Every structure is written in structure tokens, then in C-alpha cells.
């Protein structure tokens, strides 16, 4: 970590260096809180410069534009572990900006961004209960490796990013190749040992260069407000917490809130009420939060009446939309997702202009969260950070189970689209379950079905309760959101965020085991509806037939300027893709068109055999015979003496250009 040379006007700036990779993180804070502000405005940005890898941007403008999907994901990755460590009442605007200025494509800058942001905040005047550290853990042949090179990650059975303090883990993110829960816990413990060292280093940096932390005035609540709110809620809040349905419960809470405001408006008088209105709302919201938490910790009963480890009722419909290649309607409690699968050819691959160079993606999963899913009406804009993050998590969960890596038997590009139509928590996990079912409905031969479950936590002092399949309110009012995806064999993807200052390995182990049991229950429900992938893909999906031709015949099939291959596509209505190794993919909606195109290709690439009879077309006439084209574009001479059993004076007496004859 280096500071004091670059960006000296930022309140905190640190250059993190690992190998030849360098990430600069700058942190700034506004001096005052905006009037009437009741939330903490933290903004975290991460940007990659193409020049850092010695490249010019591949877009039309040749300069960096809107943040890419990767930049958005790393911004989230940096944001999530630092957000819980700011003081509760600190509401000054804070911005953390990380920039990659040098990329060696061996040391991943995403983990460096978290560490640089932690260091920049810790040495600055900004109040921050850090430091935190972050590491990546890989798993190679059963051995854990710390921060493995990017070039080796394709061989790793685990891609785990961990962030935490010296005492606990704050954030977990990544994917795995069906690793066990016990392996996951060991990986977390392995990584946490190195996180402690990073925290020590950042502390040492602060001792050398850190400045005094700024002071701020915590919000104060008048002594009598808490008592008045408590008296007015009394037993009524307990009854409201027993309402199982989301909207009736929220409406009852809102009604009680309005009633309390009206009562205290009269009791305090207009002037005093205006001074205390924000305090009243704050105390009421905390009272609701504590009521929910007490009910779970003391009675073991959740808002919708479930036990802590109980999964909501699940209903599944398959093949909902006849024209979609695969579709599923997955409903769990009050959360519902419509998930469709579309099969395409290699022309549908996504092209990515990354620091590592141009990449192509054959599998995409996109997640949409329209406002009607929660009964709201608001402006519709492009996908936000949350939608991109949830989509990527579900994509990671399913990716390893698809037959796409080096499998020529399934040469399709696959897009899964999830539209959340109802939401009351765990919508990304509904996407994973619905995604599996829609892939199976589309006839994609996945290796194993994948299910997802979101785990929660309520922790007060030494008392703690792990919750399975959490509601939206349990996420909002609870202490943890731990999403775990996997097959019956092991974990394929995971994401954890906590709102308290970390959780222990024992709680993590308990959450993972409870998640495994819940995942198996969900898989059982899914397989009862569709036990295995359809034996055939949808009749509306393109059939891709693969043939192999000699490499030296590729030029003949393509033709000058692509003339020959275009002519085949025009005549048959198929799509043809030719690889450098001679692999030819013919995509057609009907079998007849595909067979016709394949026959035309085989004719072009076939080698004439002695003794065989071929049907050919007369292409040229000379005074000594006729040239005939067979097998697409192979031309041979039929001598005038061979044109007829009788004597032939002129070639044109027997054949003309364009005639079809046997040769």
C-alpha cells in the first residue's frame, strides 16, 4: 500500500500494488449533512482503464464509456463489506472511487479494489470501523491457494472472495464446482487467517500517515418519545406481526404509524411535533424491527408463521409459453419468477471487450425486477446494479452444470431470462430454481439440477437464530443475507452480506448445513415436476447439425467472397458456421432444410471415386469434349469419344452447356 504521492487532495488515497497490477482508491466526504436527510449516502465506483493493459477501447468512440458489467459487479463487491462499518448515525455523503491504472492479468484487481478502499478510508478523516481485508481462495487438487493467478482460475474447483475484519467475516462471493459445505467452511477459515494480516498492515499504514477522524453529532431522540411510541404500540404491534401476508401486514404497520403521528401531533402541538416528527418515525421503525426480532428469538415464530428452518410452499408450472424454447413459472410463497430459456447459434454469442482481451460468452442469464412485482409504479430504466448482481449470481450457479465447455455435442448459445412477477424475498434464488427448470424444459442436457436458498440471521448478544428461505422483511430487518446455490452433491455459487460487524465460522457452518437441508427439499419439489431434461429440444429451436470437413476444403465451401456458402444459405434457409478446424455447424428449424444444406456441403467437399457414377452439369464445351461439374465445383473432361456409343462429329450434337448428364 502506498499513499502521499498521488491524489493528495482526496481525504484518503491509497495505491494498492500486487505484482504489476495497480489500483488507486480515493475516498472523500462532504463536510455537512444535507437537510432532512435520513439515510447514509455512500457511493462506491470502480473503473478499469484500457490503457492499464496496453489496449485501446474497442467501442466506436475509442474511449471509456458507461461502466461495464464487470465494473458494476466489482463496485458492488467493494461496497458491500465496507458499508456496515460506518457509524449508525453518520449521514455525511461519502464517495469511494477505485481505478485500475495497471493490469498484469495475473493479479485480479477486484480483490485489490476492496483492500485499497479499506486502506483509503482507514487513513482518512472519515469515521470508519475498519480496517477490513479481502482475499481470493482457489482450490487446486484439494489444496487451498491464496490469490491464485488469473490464468490458473479455470482449473480451480473454487473461486471464493472473502472480506472481513480481524474477528469476523463480512462478505462472501463466488462460485464452485459442487464443493461440500465442510470444504467451504475450511476455505473461509483459510482465507480469514490472511485477512488478519492485511488488517494489521493497513493499521500500520494508519499509524504512519493517518489523520484525526472527523467528529459528528449522533442523532438524539427526546427521552419521552420512546415512551410515548411504546405506549401507543403496546400489544397492537404483536397482533400485526402475526399477519402472514406481506401487503396486509405492511398496510397495518403504515396505518399504526400514521395513527401515532396524528396522536402525537395533537399531544405535542404543531411546533414541537415538527421538531420531533423524524424522531418519532425513527423510534417507530426501530420498535417494529425489535418486535419482529423478539418474536423469532423468543418464540421461534416468523412473520408468516413459519419455523426458522421451514421453507415456504412451492408451486411449479413447466412449458408455460409454447413458443419459448423452455419456460417455467416458479412460485415460492409470495415470490414468483417467470424464467425462459432461448437456444441460439454461435452468432448469438456475447462479445466482451475486457482488459484481458476480446472474450465470447455462450451462456447468459439476465434478471429483471419490474416495479409491479412489489405493487409499485415507478419509472422504468435500464437494469440497475442490483439486477446485474442478482443475474450474475444466478448465472454462476448454473454455468458449471451446462454442457458448453468443449462439448461439440451441444453447440448452442444459451440465454436464460428471469422476470420477477412477485417479490417477497429470495427472488434471485427463485431465478436459480426457475432457470434450472426452464433449461430442462428446453432440452438442455444439464449435468445436475441446481436450486438456491437465501439464509438469514437474527442475532442479539449471545442469542442467534438462523432463518431458511427469508422474507423481504427478514432481509431488511435482519442481520444477514446468505444466498447458497447448489446441486444435491454440493455448492455451485454463493453470496453473503451482513449488517453487523461480521459473523463467526460456527454460525457460518450452521447456516451452510441448514441451507443444504433446505436446498435438498427444494430440489425434491422441482424434480417431482420435471425429473430430467426433455429428450428433445423445442420444435421452434434451431436444430444444429455438426459435420467435419477437411481443412483444405474450407475455402471451397466458403467460395470467393463467401459466394458459395451464401448461395447454400439462400437456397435452404439455414445458417452455416465454419470453424478453422473444419467443424461445420448447420442450424435449421426443420430437418429437411438441414439435410439439403449438408448434402450440398458434402458434394463440395467429397472426393470423386473411381468407378462411381455421378450426375453432373455441362459447364464448358470444347471441340475435343465437354467439361462437366460434379460434386458442387469439381470439373472433369468427358472426351468426345466417350459422349456416345456412336461416332460424334460435333460435341454440340450431343450436349449443350447446362445439360445434366451421368458421368
LOKEBA-944451 format. One record per residue (C-alpha): residue in one letter; x, y, z. Coordinates in nm, 2 decimals. Layout:
<rs>
 residuo      u      v      w
       A      X      Y      Z
...
</rs>
This chain:
<rs>
 residuo      u      v      w
       X   0.00   0.00   0.00
       X   0.13   0.34  -0.09
       X   0.00   0.69  -0.01
       X   0.12   1.05  -0.03
       X   0.23   1.06  -0.39
       X  -0.10   1.05  -0.59
       X  -0.44   1.23  -0.54
       X  -0.32   1.42  -0.24
       X  -0.64   1.64  -0.23
       X  -0.86   1.34  -0.17
       X  -0.94   1.28   0.20
       X  -0.78   0.94   0.17
       X  -0.60   0.79  -0.13
       X  -0.41   0.46  -0.15
       X  -0.24   0.29  -0.44
       X  -0.25  -0.09  -0.39
       X   0.02  -0.28  -0.57
       X   0.03  -0.65  -0.64
       X   0.28  -0.77  -0.90
       X   0.25  -0.53  -1.18
       X  -0.12  -0.46  -1.11
       X  -0.20  -0.12  -0.95
       X  -0.54   0.00  -0.82
       X  -0.58   0.36  -0.69
       X  -0.87   0.41  -0.44
       X  -0.97   0.76  -0.33
       X  -1.22   0.84  -0.05
       X  -1.39   1.18   0.00
       X  -1.66   1.30   0.25
       X  -1.89   1.60   0.24
       X  -1.84   1.83   0.54
       X  -2.21   1.86   0.63
       X  -2.53   1.65   0.62
       X  -2.80   1.76   0.38
       X  -3.11   1.90   0.55
       X  -3.38   1.64   0.62
       X  -3.16   1.35   0.51
       X  -3.24   1.03   0.69
       X  -3.01   0.77   0.51
       X  -2.63   0.73   0.46
       X  -2.54   0.83   0.10
       X  -2.24   0.61   0.02
       X  -2.13   0.58  -0.34
       X  -1.87   0.32  -0.45
       X  -1.73   0.33  -0.80
       X  -1.48   0.10  -0.98
       X  -1.34   0.17  -1.32
       X  -1.09  -0.01  -1.55
       X  -0.88   0.19  -1.79
       X  -0.80   0.01  -2.12
       X  -0.46   0.17  -2.11
       X  -0.38  -0.03  -1.79
       X  -0.35  -0.34  -2.01
       X  -0.19  -0.15  -2.31
       X  -0.51  -0.15  -2.51
       X  -0.74   0.10  -2.69
       X  -1.11   0.07  -2.61
       X  -1.29  -0.14  -2.87
       X  -1.60   0.07  -2.90
       X  -1.69   0.32  -3.17
       X  -1.57   0.63  -2.96
       X  -1.24   0.46  -2.86
       X  -1.27   0.59  -2.50
       X  -1.41   0.45  -2.18
       X  -1.79   0.49  -2.16
       X  -2.06   0.37  -1.93
       X  -1.94   0.11  -1.67
       X  -1.93  -0.24  -1.80
       X  -2.10  -0.53  -1.63
       X  -1.77  -0.63  -1.47
       X  -1.71  -0.28  -1.34
       X  -2.06  -0.27  -1.19
       X  -2.01  -0.61  -1.02
       X  -1.67  -0.50  -0.87
       X  -1.83  -0.18  -0.75
       X  -2.08  -0.39  -0.56
       X  -1.81  -0.62  -0.44
       X  -1.62  -0.32  -0.29
       X  -1.93  -0.16  -0.15
       X  -2.08  -0.45   0.04
       X  -1.81  -0.52   0.30
       X  -1.74  -0.15   0.38
       X  -2.10  -0.03   0.41
       X  -2.18  -0.20   0.75
       X  -1.87  -0.04   0.92
       X  -1.97   0.32   0.91
       X  -2.12   0.46   1.24
       X  -2.50   0.42   1.25
       X  -2.58   0.79   1.28
       X  -2.32   0.91   1.03
       X  -2.51   1.06   0.73
       X  -2.25   1.27   0.55
       X  -2.21   1.18   0.19
       X  -1.91   0.96   0.12
       X  -1.77   0.85  -0.22
       X  -1.51   0.58  -0.28
       X  -1.36   0.57  -0.63
       X  -1.13   0.29  -0.73
       X  -0.94   0.29  -1.07
       X  -0.72   0.03  -1.23
       X  -0.42   0.20  -1.38
       X  -0.21  -0.11  -1.44
       X  -0.33  -0.46  -1.51
       X  -0.10  -0.76  -1.55
       X  -0.39  -1.00  -1.60
       X  -0.24  -1.23  -1.33
       X  -0.34  -1.04  -1.01
       X  -0.71  -0.98  -1.01
       X  -0.79  -0.61  -0.94
       X  -1.13  -0.69  -0.78
       X  -0.98  -0.80  -0.45
       X  -0.72  -0.52  -0.47
       X  -1.01  -0.27  -0.50
       X  -1.16  -0.38  -0.17
       X  -0.83  -0.36   0.01
       X  -0.74  -0.02  -0.14
       X  -1.08   0.12  -0.05
       X  -1.04  -0.01   0.31
       X  -0.70   0.15   0.34
       X  -0.81   0.48   0.19
       X  -1.10   0.50   0.43
       X  -0.89   0.39   0.73
       X  -0.62   0.65   0.69
       X  -0.86   0.93   0.61
       X  -1.06   1.16   0.85
       X  -1.38   0.96   0.76
       X  -1.53   0.77   1.05
       X  -1.49   0.40   0.96
       X  -1.49   0.10   1.20
       X  -1.22  -0.08   0.99
       X  -1.00  -0.18   0.86
       X  -1.11  -0.48   0.65
       X  -0.91  -0.71   0.43
       X  -1.01  -0.92   0.13
       X  -0.86  -1.23  -0.04
       X  -0.94  -1.48  -0.31
       X  -0.92  -1.85  -0.23
       X  -0.88  -2.12  -0.50
       X  -0.90  -2.50  -0.47
       X  -0.65  -2.70  -0.68
       X  -0.64  -3.08  -0.64
       X  -0.78  -3.05  -0.29
       X  -0.53  -2.78  -0.18
       X  -0.63  -2.42  -0.10
       X  -0.43  -2.15  -0.28
       X  -0.43  -1.78  -0.17
       X  -0.49  -1.52  -0.45
       X  -0.41  -1.76  -0.74
       X  -0.31  -1.61  -1.07
       X  -0.60  -1.53  -1.30
       X  -0.45  -1.77  -1.57
       X  -0.49  -2.06  -1.33
       X  -0.85  -2.00  -1.22
       X  -1.01  -2.21  -1.50
       X  -0.86  -2.51  -1.32
       X  -0.98  -2.42  -0.98
       X  -1.28  -2.60  -0.82
       X  -1.35  -2.29  -0.62
       X  -1.35  -1.91  -0.68
       X  -1.41  -1.76  -0.34
       X  -1.37  -1.39  -0.25
       X  -1.38  -1.32   0.13
       X  -1.38  -0.98   0.30
       X  -1.38  -0.93   0.68
       X  -1.22  -0.77   0.99
       X  -0.97  -0.94   1.22
       X  -1.25  -1.10   1.42
       X  -1.52  -1.20   1.17
       X  -1.63  -1.24   0.80
       X  -1.84  -0.96   0.65
       X  -1.88  -1.06   0.28
       X  -1.85  -1.38   0.07
       X  -1.89  -1.41  -0.31
       X  -1.81  -1.66  -0.58
       X  -1.88  -1.99  -0.74
       X  -1.77  -2.35  -0.70
       X  -1.77  -2.69  -0.88
       X  -2.01  -2.87  -0.64
       X  -1.79  -2.84  -0.33
       X  -1.91  -2.96   0.01
       X  -2.02  -2.74   0.29
       X  -1.73  -2.85   0.51
       X  -1.48  -2.76   0.23
       X  -1.65  -2.42   0.21
       X  -1.61  -2.36   0.58
       X  -1.24  -2.47   0.57
       X  -1.18  -2.23   0.28
       X  -1.33  -1.94   0.47
       X  -1.11  -2.02   0.77
       X  -0.81  -2.05   0.55
       X  -0.88  -1.71   0.39
       X  -0.96  -1.53   0.71
       X  -0.61  -1.60   0.85
       X  -0.46  -1.39   0.57
       X  -0.73  -1.12   0.61
       X  -0.60  -1.06   0.96
       X  -0.25  -0.99   0.82
       X  -0.39  -0.74   0.57
       X  -0.58  -0.57   0.85
       X  -0.25  -0.54   1.05
       X  -0.08  -0.39   0.75
       X  -0.35  -0.13   0.70
       X  -0.34  -0.04   1.07
       X   0.04   0.01   1.04
       X  -0.02   0.24   0.74
       X  -0.27   0.45   0.95
       X  -0.02   0.48   1.24
       X   0.23   0.63   0.99
       X   0.01   0.86   0.79
       X  -0.34   0.86   0.92
       X  -0.52   1.18   1.02
       X  -0.75   1.25   1.31
       X  -1.11   1.13   1.24
       X  -1.37   1.40   1.19
       X  -1.63   1.45   1.46
       X  -2.00   1.42   1.40
       X  -2.31   1.46   1.62
       X  -2.52   1.15   1.65
       X  -2.89   1.20   1.62
       X  -3.05   1.24   1.96
       X  -3.40   1.12   2.04
       X  -3.60   1.31   2.31
       X  -3.63   1.10   2.62
       X  -4.01   1.09   2.62
       X  -4.06   1.00   2.25
       X  -3.96   0.63   2.31
       X  -4.21   0.60   2.59
       X  -4.49   0.76   2.40
       X  -4.43   0.54   2.10
       X  -4.41   0.23   2.32
       X  -4.74   0.31   2.49
       X  -4.92   0.37   2.16
       X  -4.79   0.05   2.00
       X  -4.82  -0.18   2.31
       X  -5.00  -0.51   2.22
       X  -5.12  -0.38   1.88
       X  -4.78  -0.44   1.72
       X  -4.77  -0.80   1.84
       X  -5.11  -0.87   1.66
       X  -4.98  -0.70   1.35
       X  -4.67  -0.92   1.35
       X  -4.90  -1.23   1.33
       X  -5.04  -1.12   0.99
       X  -4.89  -1.37   0.75
       X  -4.95  -1.19   0.42
       X  -4.70  -0.92   0.32
       X  -4.92  -0.64   0.19
       X  -5.19  -0.66   0.47
       X  -4.91  -0.66   0.73
       X  -4.73  -0.36   0.57
       X  -5.06  -0.17   0.55
       X  -5.14  -0.24   0.91
       X  -4.79  -0.11   1.01
       X  -4.84   0.20   0.80
       X  -5.18   0.26   0.95
       X  -5.04   0.23   1.30
       X  -4.76   0.47   1.21
       X  -5.00   0.73   1.08
       X  -5.22   0.69   1.39
       X  -4.92   0.75   1.62
       X  -4.82   1.06   1.42
       X  -5.17   1.20   1.44
       X  -5.20   1.13   1.81
       X  -4.86   1.29   1.90
       X  -4.93   1.58   1.67
       X  -5.22   1.67   1.90
       X  -5.03   1.59   2.21
       X  -4.71   1.78   2.13
       X  -4.86   2.08   1.95
       X  -4.76   2.18   1.59
       X  -4.42   2.33   1.66
       X  -4.28   2.06   1.89
       X  -4.43   1.79   1.67
       X  -4.24   1.92   1.36
       X  -3.92   1.91   1.56
       X  -3.98   1.55   1.67
       X  -4.16   1.40   1.36
       X  -3.84   1.24   1.22
       X  -3.75   1.11   1.57
       X  -4.10   0.96   1.61
       X  -4.07   0.77   1.28
       X  -3.72   0.65   1.36
       X  -3.83   0.52   1.70
       X  -4.14   0.35   1.55
       X  -3.93   0.18   1.28
       X  -3.69   0.05   1.54
       X  -3.98  -0.07   1.76
       X  -4.12  -0.27   1.46
       X  -3.77  -0.41   1.40
       X  -3.73  -0.52   1.76
       X  -4.08  -0.67   1.77
       X  -4.00  -0.89   1.47
       X  -3.66  -1.00   1.61
       X  -3.81  -1.07   1.96
       X  -4.08  -1.29   1.81
       X  -3.82  -1.50   1.63
       X  -3.57  -1.52   1.91
       X  -3.82  -1.58   2.20
       X  -4.09  -1.77   2.03
       X  -3.92  -1.92   1.72
       X  -4.21  -1.79   1.50
       X  -4.15  -1.58   1.19
       X  -4.37  -1.31   1.04
       X  -4.55  -1.56   0.81
       X  -4.59  -1.81   1.09
       X  -4.31  -2.05   0.98
       X  -4.05  -2.22   1.19
       X  -3.69  -2.09   1.15
       X  -3.59  -2.38   0.92
       X  -3.92  -2.41   0.73
       X  -3.94  -2.34   0.35
       X  -4.24  -2.16   0.20
       X  -4.49  -2.35  -0.01
       X  -4.36  -2.41  -0.36
       X  -4.57  -2.44  -0.68
       X  -4.42  -2.51  -1.03
       X  -4.55  -2.49  -1.38
       X  -4.35  -2.61  -1.68
       X  -4.38  -2.52  -2.05
       X  -4.60  -2.22  -1.98
       X  -4.52  -2.04  -2.30
       X  -4.55  -2.26  -2.61
       X  -4.32  -2.05  -2.84
       X  -4.04  -2.01  -2.59
       X  -3.78  -2.29  -2.62
       X  -3.81  -2.36  -2.25
       X  -4.02  -2.19  -1.97
       X  -4.10  -2.23  -1.61
       X  -4.32  -2.04  -1.36
       X  -4.17  -2.09  -1.02
       X  -4.35  -1.96  -0.71
       X  -4.23  -1.99  -0.35
       X  -4.46  -1.82  -0.10
       X  -4.51  -1.46  -0.23
       X  -4.21  -1.47  -0.46
       X  -4.26  -1.57  -0.82
       X  -4.04  -1.58  -1.13
       X  -4.11  -1.64  -1.49
       X  -3.79  -1.79  -1.64
       X  -3.74  -1.87  -2.01
       X  -3.46  -2.03  -2.20
       X  -3.37  -1.95  -2.56
       X  -3.13  -2.15  -2.77
       X  -2.92  -1.98  -3.04
       X  -2.62  -2.04  -3.26
       X  -2.26  -1.92  -3.22
       X  -2.36  -1.60  -3.39
       X  -2.56  -1.52  -3.08
       X  -2.26  -1.53  -2.85
       X  -2.19  -1.22  -2.65
       X  -1.87  -1.03  -2.74
       X  -1.69  -0.87  -2.45
       X  -1.41  -0.61  -2.47
       X  -1.23  -0.69  -2.14
       X  -0.88  -0.59  -2.01
       X  -0.78  -0.95  -2.08
       X  -0.88  -0.90  -2.45
       X  -1.18  -1.00  -2.65
       X  -1.39  -1.27  -2.49
       X  -1.70  -1.45  -2.61
       X  -1.98  -1.58  -2.38
       X  -2.20  -1.87  -2.48
       X  -2.42  -1.86  -2.17
       X  -2.60  -1.55  -2.04
       X  -2.86  -1.51  -1.76
       X  -3.05  -1.18  -1.73
       X  -3.26  -1.08  -1.43
       X  -3.54  -0.82  -1.44
       X  -3.72  -0.68  -1.15
       X  -4.02  -0.47  -1.27
       X  -4.19  -0.24  -1.02
       X  -4.52  -0.42  -1.03
       X  -4.35  -0.72  -0.86
       X  -4.39  -0.53  -0.53
       X  -4.71  -0.35  -0.62
       X  -4.54  -0.02  -0.72
       X  -4.54   0.21  -1.01
       X  -4.22   0.39  -1.09
       X  -4.01   0.50  -1.39
       X  -3.87   0.21  -1.60
       X  -3.50   0.25  -1.67
       X  -3.22   0.01  -1.76
       X  -3.10  -0.27  -1.53
       X  -2.96  -0.14  -1.21
       X  -2.67  -0.27  -1.00
       X  -2.89  -0.49  -0.80
       X  -3.04  -0.66  -1.11
       X  -2.70  -0.71  -1.27
       X  -2.56  -0.85  -0.94
       X  -2.86  -1.09  -0.89
       X  -2.84  -1.20  -1.25
       X  -2.46  -1.28  -1.23
       X  -2.51  -1.48  -0.91
       X  -2.78  -1.70  -1.08
       X  -2.56  -1.73  -1.39
       X  -2.27  -1.85  -1.18
       X  -2.49  -2.10  -1.00
       X  -2.60  -2.27  -1.33
       X  -2.29  -2.22  -1.55
       X  -2.08  -2.52  -1.43
       X  -2.38  -2.75  -1.49
       X  -2.42  -2.66  -1.86
       X  -2.27  -2.88  -2.14
       X  -2.09  -2.58  -2.30
       X  -1.72  -2.62  -2.22
       X  -1.55  -2.81  -2.51
       X  -1.87  -3.01  -2.59
       X  -1.94  -3.02  -2.96
       X  -2.24  -3.24  -2.90
       X  -2.43  -2.92  -2.77
       X  -2.31  -2.63  -2.99
       X  -2.57  -2.39  -2.87
       X  -2.56  -2.04  -2.73
       X  -2.80  -2.03  -2.43
       X  -2.98  -1.73  -2.28
       X  -3.19  -1.76  -1.96
       X  -3.42  -1.47  -1.89
       X  -3.58  -1.42  -1.54
       X  -3.87  -1.18  -1.49
       X  -3.97  -1.14  -1.13
       X  -4.35  -1.11  -1.12
       X  -4.40  -1.11  -0.74
       X  -4.14  -1.05  -0.47
       X  -4.13  -1.10  -0.10
       X  -3.76  -1.20  -0.06
       X  -3.52  -1.45  -0.23
       X  -3.61  -1.36  -0.59
       X  -3.26  -1.43  -0.71
       X  -3.29  -1.78  -0.57
       X  -3.63  -1.83  -0.74
       X  -3.44  -1.73  -1.06
       X  -3.19  -2.02  -1.00
       X  -3.47  -2.27  -0.94
       X  -3.68  -2.14  -1.24
       X  -3.36  -2.13  -1.45
       X  -3.29  -2.49  -1.39
       X  -3.64  -2.59  -1.48
       X  -3.66  -2.38  -1.79
       X  -3.32  -2.52  -1.91
       X  -3.46  -2.88  -1.86
       X  -3.78  -2.79  -2.03
       X  -3.57  -2.66  -2.33
       X  -3.40  -3.00  -2.36
       X  -3.06  -2.87  -2.24
       X  -2.87  -3.17  -2.10
       X  -2.76  -3.02  -1.78
       X  -2.52  -3.22  -1.56
       X  -2.74  -3.19  -1.25
       X  -3.03  -2.97  -1.14
       X  -2.95  -2.66  -0.92
       X  -3.16  -2.50  -0.65
       X  -3.10  -2.18  -0.45
       X  -3.20  -2.07  -0.10
       X  -3.14  -1.74   0.09
       X  -3.05  -1.77   0.46
       X  -3.10  -1.50   0.72
       X  -2.98  -1.43   1.08
       X  -3.12  -1.27   1.39
       X  -2.85  -1.20   1.65
       X  -2.88  -1.02   1.98
       X  -2.59  -1.07   2.21
       X  -2.52  -1.44   2.25
       X  -2.86  -1.54   2.11
       X  -2.87  -1.62   1.74
       X  -3.12  -1.78   1.51
       X  -3.05  -1.89   1.15
       X  -3.35  -1.85   0.92
       X  -3.42  -2.05   0.60
       X  -3.58  -1.90   0.28
       X  -3.60  -1.55   0.42
       X  -3.88  -1.29   0.35
       X  -3.81  -0.94   0.23
       X  -3.87  -0.80   0.58
       X  -3.64  -1.06   0.74
       X  -3.37  -0.94   0.50
       X  -3.44  -0.58   0.57
       X  -3.47  -0.61   0.95
       X  -3.23  -0.90   1.00
       X  -2.85  -0.92   1.02
       X  -2.75  -1.14   0.72
       X  -2.84  -1.23   0.37
       X  -2.66  -1.55   0.27
       X  -2.76  -1.70  -0.07
       X  -2.64  -2.05  -0.13
       X  -2.70  -2.24  -0.46
       X  -2.61  -2.60  -0.55
       X  -2.69  -2.95  -0.65
       X  -2.76  -3.25  -0.43
       X  -2.39  -3.31  -0.44
       X  -2.25  -2.96  -0.34
       X  -2.24  -2.59  -0.37
       X  -2.21  -2.41  -0.71
       X  -2.25  -2.04  -0.61
       X  -2.28  -1.82  -0.30
       X  -2.31  -1.46  -0.19
       X  -2.32  -1.33   0.17
       X  -2.37  -0.99   0.32
       X  -2.41  -0.90   0.68
       X  -2.53  -0.58   0.85
       X  -2.35  -0.64   1.18
       X  -1.97  -0.64   1.22
       X  -1.92  -0.99   1.09
       X  -2.02  -1.35   1.18
       X  -1.82  -1.64   1.32
       X  -1.72  -1.97   1.15
       X  -1.96  -2.16   1.38
       X  -2.25  -1.96   1.26
       X  -2.14  -1.99   0.90
       X  -2.12  -2.37   0.94
       X  -2.47  -2.38   1.09
       X  -2.61  -2.16   0.81
       X  -2.45  -2.38   0.54
       X  -2.58  -2.70   0.69
       X  -2.93  -2.56   0.72
       X  -2.91  -2.43   0.36
       X  -2.81  -2.78   0.24
       X  -3.12  -2.93   0.40
       X  -3.34  -2.66   0.26
       X  -3.18  -2.70  -0.09
       X  -3.25  -3.07  -0.09
       X  -3.61  -3.01   0.00
       X  -3.65  -2.76  -0.29
       X  -3.48  -3.00  -0.54
       X  -3.72  -3.27  -0.44
       X  -4.01  -3.04  -0.53
       X  -3.85  -2.94  -0.86
       X  -3.77  -3.30  -0.97
       X  -4.13  -3.41  -0.88
       X  -4.25  -3.19  -1.16
       X  -3.97  -3.25  -1.42
       X  -3.73  -3.53  -1.32
       X  -3.49  -3.49  -1.61
       X  -3.43  -3.27  -1.92
       X  -3.66  -3.32  -2.21
       X  -3.52  -3.57  -2.46
       X  -3.58  -3.33  -2.75
       X  -3.53  -2.95  -2.78
       X  -3.83  -2.73  -2.87
       X  -3.96  -2.76  -3.23
       X  -3.92  -2.38  -3.25
       X  -3.55  -2.40  -3.15
       X  -3.28  -2.43  -3.43
       X  -3.15  -2.78  -3.49
       X  -2.78  -2.76  -3.51
       X  -2.61  -3.04  -3.71
       X  -2.24  -3.07  -3.69
       X  -2.02  -3.22  -3.97
       X  -1.65  -3.23  -4.02
       X  -1.48  -3.14  -4.35
       X  -1.11  -3.14  -4.45
       X  -0.94  -2.82  -4.35
       X  -0.82  -2.77  -4.71
       X  -1.18  -2.78  -4.83
       X  -1.29  -2.48  -4.62
       X  -1.20  -2.24  -4.89
       X  -1.42  -2.43  -5.15
       X  -1.72  -2.43  -4.92
       X  -1.69  -2.06  -4.85
       X  -1.62  -1.97  -5.21
       X  -1.48  -1.64  -5.34
       X  -1.60  -1.36  -5.11
       X  -1.84  -1.61  -4.94
       X  -2.04  -1.67  -5.26
       X  -2.08  -2.04  -5.22
       X  -2.18  -2.05  -4.86
       X  -2.43  -1.76  -4.91
       X  -2.58  -1.95  -5.20
       X  -2.64  -2.26  -4.99
       X  -2.79  -2.05  -4.71
       X  -3.02  -1.87  -4.96
       X  -3.14  -2.19  -5.12
       X  -3.20  -2.38  -4.80
       X  -3.28  -2.11  -4.54
       X  -3.02  -2.24  -4.29
       X  -2.74  -2.07  -4.10
       X  -2.39  -2.21  -4.16
       X  -2.09  -2.15  -3.93
       X  -1.75  -2.29  -4.03
       X  -1.47  -2.32  -3.77
       X  -1.10  -2.31  -3.85
       X  -1.06  -2.68  -3.77
       X  -1.31  -2.78  -4.03
       X  -1.61  -2.81  -3.80
       X  -1.93  -2.70  -3.98
       X  -2.25  -2.62  -3.78
       X  -2.57  -2.61  -3.98
       X  -2.86  -2.46  -3.79
       X  -3.21  -2.50  -3.93
       X  -3.56  -2.50  -3.78
       X  -3.67  -2.81  -3.99
       X  -3.48  -3.13  -4.06
       X  -3.54  -3.12  -4.44
       X  -3.35  -2.79  -4.49
       X  -3.06  -2.91  -4.28
       X  -3.03  -3.23  -4.48
       X  -3.04  -3.04  -4.80
       X  -2.76  -2.80  -4.69
       X  -2.55  -3.08  -4.55
       X  -2.58  -3.27  -4.88
       X  -2.47  -2.96  -5.08
       X  -2.16  -2.92  -4.84
       X  -2.08  -3.29  -4.88
       X  -2.09  -3.26  -5.25
       X  -1.85  -2.97  -5.25
       X  -1.60  -3.15  -5.02
       X  -1.64  -3.50  -5.15
       X  -1.35  -3.67  -5.34
       X  -1.46  -3.84  -5.67
       X  -1.41  -4.22  -5.66
       X  -1.30  -4.44  -5.95
       X  -1.59  -4.65  -6.08
       X  -1.87  -4.43  -5.93
       X  -2.14  -4.27  -6.14
       X  -2.22  -3.90  -6.07
       X  -2.48  -3.67  -6.20
       X  -2.31  -3.36  -6.34
       X  -2.38  -3.03  -6.52
       X  -2.21  -2.94  -6.85
       X  -2.01  -2.63  -6.78
       X  -1.79  -2.58  -7.09
       X  -1.77  -2.72  -7.44
       X  -1.45  -2.76  -7.64
       X  -1.40  -2.92  -7.98
       X  -1.25  -3.22  -7.81
       X  -1.51  -3.28  -7.55
       X  -1.73  -3.14  -7.27
       X  -1.63  -3.03  -6.92
       X  -1.88  -3.14  -6.66
       X  -1.91  -3.01  -6.30
       X  -1.98  -3.27  -6.03
       X  -1.99  -3.27  -5.65
       X  -2.05  -2.89  -5.63
       X  -1.74  -2.75  -5.80
       X  -1.52  -3.03  -5.92
       X  -1.48  -3.02  -6.30
       X  -1.37  -3.30  -6.53
       X  -1.35  -3.37  -6.90
       X  -1.57  -3.61  -7.09
       X  -1.38  -3.68  -7.42
       X  -1.58  -3.65  -7.74
       X  -1.52  -4.02  -7.80
       X  -1.69  -4.10  -7.46
       X  -2.00  -3.89  -7.52
       X  -2.19  -4.15  -7.72
       X  -2.15  -4.52  -7.83
       X  -2.18  -4.39  -8.18
       X  -1.94  -4.16  -8.37
       X  -1.98  -3.79  -8.27
       X  -1.88  -3.52  -8.53
       X  -1.96  -3.22  -8.30
       X  -1.98  -3.21  -7.92
       X  -2.29  -2.98  -7.95
       X  -2.47  -3.26  -8.14
       X  -2.49  -3.45  -7.81
       X  -2.48  -3.19  -7.52
       X  -2.52  -2.82  -7.46
       X  -2.40  -2.61  -7.17
       X  -2.63  -2.66  -6.87
       X  -2.73  -3.01  -6.96
       X  -2.73  -3.27  -6.68
       X  -2.57  -3.59  -6.76
       X  -2.43  -3.90  -6.59
       X  -2.06  -3.94  -6.59
</rs>
